[in-house]
Amino acid sequence: MPLRRDEPPAAAGTAGAAEAYWNAMARLWQEIQAAEAASVEGAAQKVAEAIAGGATLWAFGATHSSLLTGELVYRAGGLAIINPIYAPGLTISERPLPRTSTLEHLPGYAKVVLSGVPLRQGDVLFVFSTSGRNAVPVEMAMTARSRGATVIAFTSRRYALVAPPDHPPGHYLHDVADIVIDTHVPAGDAALRLNAVDAPVGPASTVVGALLVNGLMCRVAELLARRGLQPPVFTSGNVPGGAEANRRLLEALKGRIHYT
């Protein structure tokens, strides 16, 4: 979906650019739903099969893509066996924060990060990278696959192809993943152009990424239930009985949970 130049409504009482952003995101989401349903279904089937077989799930993203890892991990309504891979220097807690822009291009760093991660054959790794061209997420996917894990990538092909990959062999993330879910995010990761504003505004990747991955997890839960398995879903600790249910879940799955 190419960027549109949307002049916000000028009438008093309108939401202005906020409404223009919401409309742009609605158009993008309609495009994604039409194009990616089959990829999401294929990913859900693979994840459900892995969980049923006793495998563990992992998630990685660099800098703002790490927010989508956080979206999956240890939260109400989410699956308990999704383990985060947080690379030192590649989360938004890094200071100085601009250092992340250098580290995500660093060849060889992904192998260092994964050297202490018990990701193994049969596991599933989600890799979030909107541009899909930086060395760390590409090498993360390649290293995981070399261990026999399945890699599911959330990335935007239209964003990736505006510039060459910086991974030395010349791969984009969508070239090296087993399953690709295309986020359709425009190059630059902003949904809106406004008159009299030089740069595009309104980040898109976190919004559509959360919708995609949470929808995928809902489908996984449904598929597990159809197999006669109880999906390992966290309950909110802020509702009666929730904390106790979560403690039982963590104890039952402690061999597949690595973040406690």
Contacts in CASP RR format, 6 or more apart in sequence:
PFRMAT RR
TARGET T0000
AUTHOR 0000-0000-0000
METHOD contacts of the structure
MODEL  1
MPLRRDEPPAAAGTAGAAEAYWNAMARLWQEIQAAEAASVEGAAQKVAEA
IAGGATLWAFGATHSSLLTGELVYRAGGLAIINPIYAPGLTISERPLPRT
STLEHLPGYAKVVLSGVPLRQGDVLFVFSTSGRNAVPVEMAMTARSRGAT
VIAFTSRRYALVAPPDHPPGHYLHDVADIVIDTHVPAGDAALRLNAVDAP
VGPASTVVGALLVNGLMCRVAELLARRGLQPPVFTSGNVPGGAEANRRLL
EALKGRIHYT
1 27 0 8 1.000
1 28 0 8 1.000
1 31 0 8 1.000
1 184 0 8 1.000
1 186 0 8 1.000
2 186 0 8 1.000
3 186 0 8 1.000
3 190 0 8 1.000
3 191 0 8 1.000
3 192 0 8 1.000
3 193 0 8 1.000
3 200 0 8 1.000
4 24 0 8 1.000
4 192 0 8 1.000
4 193 0 8 1.000
5 193 0 8 1.000
5 194 0 8 1.000
5 195 0 8 1.000
6 17 0 8 1.000
6 20 0 8 1.000
6 23 0 8 1.000
6 24 0 8 1.000
6 192 0 8 1.000
6 193 0 8 1.000
6 194 0 8 1.000
7 20 0 8 1.000
7 194 0 8 1.000
7 195 0 8 1.000
8 14 0 8 1.000
8 15 0 8 1.000
8 16 0 8 1.000
8 17 0 8 1.000
8 18 0 8 1.000
8 19 0 8 1.000
8 20 0 8 1.000
8 194 0 8 1.000
9 15 0 8 1.000
9 16 0 8 1.000
9 19 0 8 1.000
15 22 0 8 1.000
17 192 0 8 1.000
17 194 0 8 1.000
17 201 0 8 1.000
20 192 0 8 1.000
20 194 0 8 1.000
21 191 0 8 1.000
21 192 0 8 1.000
21 201 0 8 1.000
21 202 0 8 1.000
24 191 0 8 1.000
24 192 0 8 1.000
24 204 0 8 1.000
25 191 0 8 1.000
25 204 0 8 1.000
25 207 0 8 1.000
25 208 0 8 1.000
28 184 0 8 1.000
28 185 0 8 1.000
28 191 0 8 1.000
28 204 0 8 1.000
28 208 0 8 1.000
29 208 0 8 1.000
29 211 0 8 1.000
31 184 0 8 1.000
32 182 0 8 1.000
32 183 0 8 1.000
32 184 0 8 1.000
32 208 0 8 1.000
32 211 0 8 1.000
32 212 0 8 1.000
35 182 0 8 1.000
35 184 0 8 1.000
36 181 0 8 1.000
36 182 0 8 1.000
36 184 0 8 1.000
36 212 0 8 1.000
39 179 0 8 1.000
39 180 0 8 1.000
39 181 0 8 1.000
39 182 0 8 1.000
40 181 0 8 1.000
40 212 0 8 1.000
40 215 0 8 1.000
40 216 0 8 1.000
40 219 0 8 1.000
41 219 0 8 1.000
42 179 0 8 1.000
43 152 0 8 1.000
43 179 0 8 1.000
43 181 0 8 1.000
43 216 0 8 1.000
44 216 0 8 1.000
44 219 0 8 1.000
44 220 0 8 1.000
44 223 0 8 1.000
45 223 0 8 1.000
46 124 0 8 1.000
46 150 0 8 1.000
46 152 0 8 1.000
46 178 0 8 1.000
46 179 0 8 1.000
47 57 0 8 1.000
47 124 0 8 1.000
47 152 0 8 1.000
47 216 0 8 1.000
47 220 0 8 1.000
48 220 0 8 1.000
48 223 0 8 1.000
48 224 0 8 1.000
48 227 0 8 1.000
50 57 0 8 1.000
50 122 0 8 1.000
50 123 0 8 1.000
50 124 0 8 1.000
50 150 0 8 1.000
51 57 0 8 1.000
51 79 0 8 1.000
51 81 0 8 1.000
51 220 0 8 1.000
51 224 0 8 1.000
51 229 0 8 1.000
51 231 0 8 1.000
51 232 0 8 1.000
52 224 0 8 1.000
52 227 0 8 1.000
52 229 0 8 1.000
54 256 0 8 1.000
55 122 0 8 1.000
55 123 0 8 1.000
55 124 0 8 1.000
55 256 0 8 1.000
56 81 0 8 1.000
56 83 0 8 1.000
56 119 0 8 1.000
56 120 0 8 1.000
56 123 0 8 1.000
56 124 0 8 1.000
56 256 0 8 1.000
56 258 0 8 1.000
57 79 0 8 1.000
57 81 0 8 1.000
57 82 0 8 1.000
57 83 0 8 1.000
57 123 0 8 1.000
57 124 0 8 1.000
57 125 0 8 1.000
57 126 0 8 1.000
58 82 0 8 1.000
58 83 0 8 1.000
58 84 0 8 1.000
58 85 0 8 1.000
58 117 0 8 1.000
58 119 0 8 1.000
58 123 0 8 1.000
58 124 0 8 1.000
58 125 0 8 1.000
58 126 0 8 1.000
58 144 0 8 1.000
58 149 0 8 1.000
59 68 0 8 1.000
59 69 0 8 1.000
59 70 0 8 1.000
59 72 0 8 1.000
59 73 0 8 1.000
59 82 0 8 1.000
59 83 0 8 1.000
59 84 0 8 1.000
59 85 0 8 1.000
59 125 0 8 1.000
59 126 0 8 1.000
59 127 0 8 1.000
59 128 0 8 1.000
60 66 0 8 1.000
60 69 0 8 1.000
60 84 0 8 1.000
60 85 0 8 1.000
60 87 0 8 1.000
60 125 0 8 1.000
60 126 0 8 1.000
60 127 0 8 1.000
60 128 0 8 1.000
60 137 0 8 1.000
60 140 0 8 1.000
61 68 0 8 1.000
61 69 0 8 1.000
61 85 0 8 1.000
61 90 0 8 1.000
61 127 0 8 1.000
61 128 0 8 1.000
61 129 0 8 1.000
61 137 0 8 1.000
62 87 0 8 1.000
62 90 0 8 1.000
62 100 0 8 1.000
62 103 0 8 1.000
62 104 0 8 1.000
62 129 0 8 1.000
62 134 0 8 1.000
62 136 0 8 1.000
62 137 0 8 1.000
63 90 0 8 1.000
63 91 0 8 1.000
63 92 0 8 1.000
63 94 0 8 1.000
63 100 0 8 1.000
63 101 0 8 1.000
63 104 0 8 1.000
64 92 0 8 1.000
64 130 0 8 1.000
64 203 0 8 1.000
64 205 0 8 1.000
64 206 0 8 1.000
65 128 0 8 1.000
65 129 0 8 1.000
65 130 0 8 1.000
65 137 0 8 1.000
65 205 0 8 1.000
66 86 0 8 1.000
66 90 0 8 1.000
66 91 0 8 1.000
66 92 0 8 1.000
66 128 0 8 1.000
67 92 0 8 1.000
67 206 0 8 1.000
68 126 0 8 1.000
68 128 0 8 1.000
68 154 0 8 1.000
68 206 0 8 1.000
68 209 0 8 1.000
68 210 0 8 1.000
68 213 0 8 1.000
69 84 0 8 1.000
69 85 0 8 1.000
69 86 0 8 1.000
69 126 0 8 1.000
69 128 0 8 1.000
70 84 0 8 1.000
71 209 0 8 1.000
71 210 0 8 1.000
71 213 0 8 1.000
71 214 0 8 1.000
72 78 0 8 1.000
72 79 0 8 1.000
72 82 0 8 1.000
72 84 0 8 1.000
72 126 0 8 1.000
72 213 0 8 1.000
72 217 0 8 1.000
73 82 0 8 1.000
73 83 0 8 1.000
73 84 0 8 1.000
73 259 0 8 1.000
74 80 0 8 1.000
74 234 0 8 1.000
74 259 0 8 1.000
75 234 0 8 1.000
76 234 0 8 1.000
76 235 0 8 1.000
76 236 0 8 1.000
76 237 0 8 1.000
77 233 0 8 1.000
77 234 0 8 1.000
77 235 0 8 1.000
77 236 0 8 1.000
78 217 0 8 1.000
78 233 0 8 1.000
78 234 0 8 1.000
79 217 0 8 1.000
79 220 0 8 1.000
79 221 0 8 1.000
79 231 0 8 1.000
79 232 0 8 1.000
79 233 0 8 1.000
79 234 0 8 1.000
80 232 0 8 1.000
80 233 0 8 1.000
80 234 0 8 1.000
80 246 0 8 1.000
80 249 0 8 1.000
80 250 0 8 1.000
80 253 0 8 1.000
80 257 0 8 1.000
81 232 0 8 1.000
81 253 0 8 1.000
81 256 0 8 1.000
81 257 0 8 1.000
82 126 0 8 1.000
83 257 0 8 1.000
83 258 0 8 1.000
83 259 0 8 1.000
84 259 0 8 1.000
85 113 0 8 1.000
85 114 0 8 1.000
85 117 0 8 1.000
85 119 0 8 1.000
85 125 0 8 1.000
85 140 0 8 1.000
87 103 0 8 1.000
87 109 0 8 1.000
87 110 0 8 1.000
87 113 0 8 1.000
87 136 0 8 1.000
88 113 0 8 1.000
89 99 0 8 1.000
89 100 0 8 1.000
89 103 0 8 1.000
90 100 0 8 1.000
90 103 0 8 1.000
90 104 0 8 1.000
90 136 0 8 1.000
91 100 0 8 1.000
92 100 0 8 1.000
94 100 0 8 1.000
103 109 0 8 1.000
103 136 0 8 1.000
104 134 0 8 1.000
104 135 0 8 1.000
104 136 0 8 1.000
104 137 0 8 1.000
105 134 0 8 1.000
105 135 0 8 1.000
105 136 0 8 1.000
105 166 0 8 1.000
106 135 0 8 1.000
106 136 0 8 1.000
107 135 0 8 1.000
107 139 0 8 1.000
107 167 0 8 1.000
107 168 0 8 1.000
108 135 0 8 1.000
108 139 0 8 1.000
109 135 0 8 1.000
109 136 0 8 1.000
109 139 0 8 1.000
110 135 0 8 1.000
110 136 0 8 1.000
110 137 0 8 1.000
110 138 0 8 1.000
110 139 0 8 1.000
110 140 0 8 1.000
110 142 0 8 1.000
110 143 0 8 1.000
111 139 0 8 1.000
111 143 0 8 1.000
113 136 0 8 1.000
113 140 0 8 1.000
114 140 0 8 1.000
114 143 0 8 1.000
114 144 0 8 1.000
117 258 0 8 1.000
118 258 0 8 1.000
119 125 0 8 1.000
119 144 0 8 1.000
119 147 0 8 1.000
119 149 0 8 1.000
120 147 0 8 1.000
120 148 0 8 1.000
120 149 0 8 1.000
121 147 0 8 1.000
121 148 0 8 1.000
121 149 0 8 1.000
122 148 0 8 1.000
122 149 0 8 1.000
122 150 0 8 1.000
123 144 0 8 1.000
123 147 0 8 1.000
123 148 0 8 1.000
123 149 0 8 1.000
123 150 0 8 1.000
124 149 0 8 1.000
124 150 0 8 1.000
124 151 0 8 1.000
124 152 0 8 1.000
125 140 0 8 1.000
125 141 0 8 1.000
125 144 0 8 1.000
125 149 0 8 1.000
125 150 0 8 1.000
125 151 0 8 1.000
125 152 0 8 1.000
126 152 0 8 1.000
126 153 0 8 1.000
126 154 0 8 1.000
126 213 0 8 1.000
127 137 0 8 1.000
127 140 0 8 1.000
127 141 0 8 1.000
127 144 0 8 1.000
127 151 0 8 1.000
127 152 0 8 1.000
127 153 0 8 1.000
127 154 0 8 1.000
127 155 0 8 1.000
127 173 0 8 1.000
127 177 0 8 1.000
128 137 0 8 1.000
128 153 0 8 1.000
128 154 0 8 1.000
128 155 0 8 1.000
128 209 0 8 1.000
129 137 0 8 1.000
129 138 0 8 1.000
129 153 0 8 1.000
129 154 0 8 1.000
129 155 0 8 1.000
129 173 0 8 1.000
130 155 0 8 1.000
130 156 0 8 1.000
130 159 0 8 1.000
130 183 0 8 1.000
130 185 0 8 1.000
130 189 0 8 1.000
130 205 0 8 1.000
131 155 0 8 1.000
131 156 0 8 1.000
131 159 0 8 1.000
131 160 0 8 1.000
131 163 0 8 1.000
131 188 0 8 1.000
131 189 0 8 1.000
132 138 0 8 1.000
132 153 0 8 1.000
132 155 0 8 1.000
132 156 0 8 1.000
132 159 0 8 1.000
132 160 0 8 1.000
132 165 0 8 1.000
132 172 0 8 1.000
132 173 0 8 1.000
132 174 0 8 1.000
133 160 0 8 1.000
133 163 0 8 1.000
133 164 0 8 1.000
133 165 0 8 1.000
133 166 0 8 1.000
133 167 0 8 1.000
133 172 0 8 1.000
133 173 0 8 1.000
134 165 0 8 1.000
134 166 0 8 1.000
134 167 0 8 1.000
135 166 0 8 1.000
135 167 0 8 1.000
135 168 0 8 1.000
137 173 0 8 1.000
138 165 0 8 1.000
138 167 0 8 1.000
138 171 0 8 1.000
138 172 0 8 1.000
138 173 0 8 1.000
138 176 0 8 1.000
139 167 0 8 1.000
141 151 0 8 1.000
141 153 0 8 1.000
141 173 0 8 1.000
141 176 0 8 1.000
141 177 0 8 1.000
142 171 0 8 1.000
142 176 0 8 1.000
144 151 0 8 1.000
145 151 0 8 1.000
145 176 0 8 1.000
145 178 0 8 1.000
150 178 0 8 1.000
150 179 0 8 1.000
151 176 0 8 1.000
151 177 0 8 1.000
151 178 0 8 1.000
151 179 0 8 1.000
152 177 0 8 1.000
152 178 0 8 1.000
152 179 0 8 1.000
152 180 0 8 1.000
152 181 0 8 1.000
153 173 0 8 1.000
153 174 0 8 1.000
153 177 0 8 1.000
153 179 0 8 1.000
153 180 0 8 1.000
153 181 0 8 1.000
154 181 0 8 1.000
154 183 0 8 1.000
154 209 0 8 1.000
154 212 0 8 1.000
154 213 0 8 1.000
155 172 0 8 1.000
155 173 0 8 1.000
155 174 0 8 1.000
155 177 0 8 1.000
155 180 0 8 1.000
155 181 0 8 1.000
155 182 0 8 1.000
155 183 0 8 1.000
156 182 0 8 1.000
156 183 0 8 1.000
156 184 0 8 1.000
156 185 0 8 1.000
156 186 0 8 1.000
156 187 0 8 1.000
156 205 0 8 1.000
157 172 0 8 1.000
157 174 0 8 1.000
157 180 0 8 1.000
157 182 0 8 1.000
158 184 0 8 1.000
158 185 0 8 1.000
158 186 0 8 1.000
158 187 0 8 1.000
159 185 0 8 1.000
159 186 0 8 1.000
159 187 0 8 1.000
159 188 0 8 1.000
159 189 0 8 1.000
160 172 0 8 1.000
160 173 0 8 1.000
160 174 0 8 1.000
161 172 0 8 1.000
162 187 0 8 1.000
164 170 0 8 1.000
165 171 0 8 1.000
165 172 0 8 1.000
173 180 0 8 1.000
174 180 0 8 1.000
174 182 0 8 1.000
181 212 0 8 1.000
181 216 0 8 1.000
183 204 0 8 1.000
183 205 0 8 1.000
183 208 0 8 1.000
183 209 0 8 1.000
183 212 0 8 1.000
184 208 0 8 1.000
185 204 0 8 1.000
185 205 0 8 1.000
185 208 0 8 1.000
186 200 0 8 1.000
186 204 0 8 1.000
188 200 0 8 1.000
189 203 0 8 1.000
189 204 0 8 1.000
189 205 0 8 1.000
190 199 0 8 1.000
190 200 0 8 1.000
190 201 0 8 1.000
190 202 0 8 1.000
190 203 0 8 1.000
190 204 0 8 1.000
191 200 0 8 1.000
191 201 0 8 1.000
191 202 0 8 1.000
191 203 0 8 1.000
191 204 0 8 1.000
192 200 0 8 1.000
192 201 0 8 1.000
192 202 0 8 1.000
193 200 0 8 1.000
193 201 0 8 1.000
194 201 0 8 1.000
220 231 0 8 1.000
221 231 0 8 1.000
221 233 0 8 1.000
224 230 0 8 1.000
224 231 0 8 1.000
225 231 0 8 1.000
232 249 0 8 1.000
232 252 0 8 1.000
232 253 0 8 1.000
234 246 0 8 1.000
234 249 0 8 1.000
235 241 0 8 1.000
235 242 0 8 1.000
235 245 0 8 1.000
235 246 0 8 1.000
236 242 0 8 1.000
237 243 0 8 1.000
237 246 0 8 1.000
250 257 0 8 1.000
250 260 0 8 1.000
254 260 0 8 1.000
END
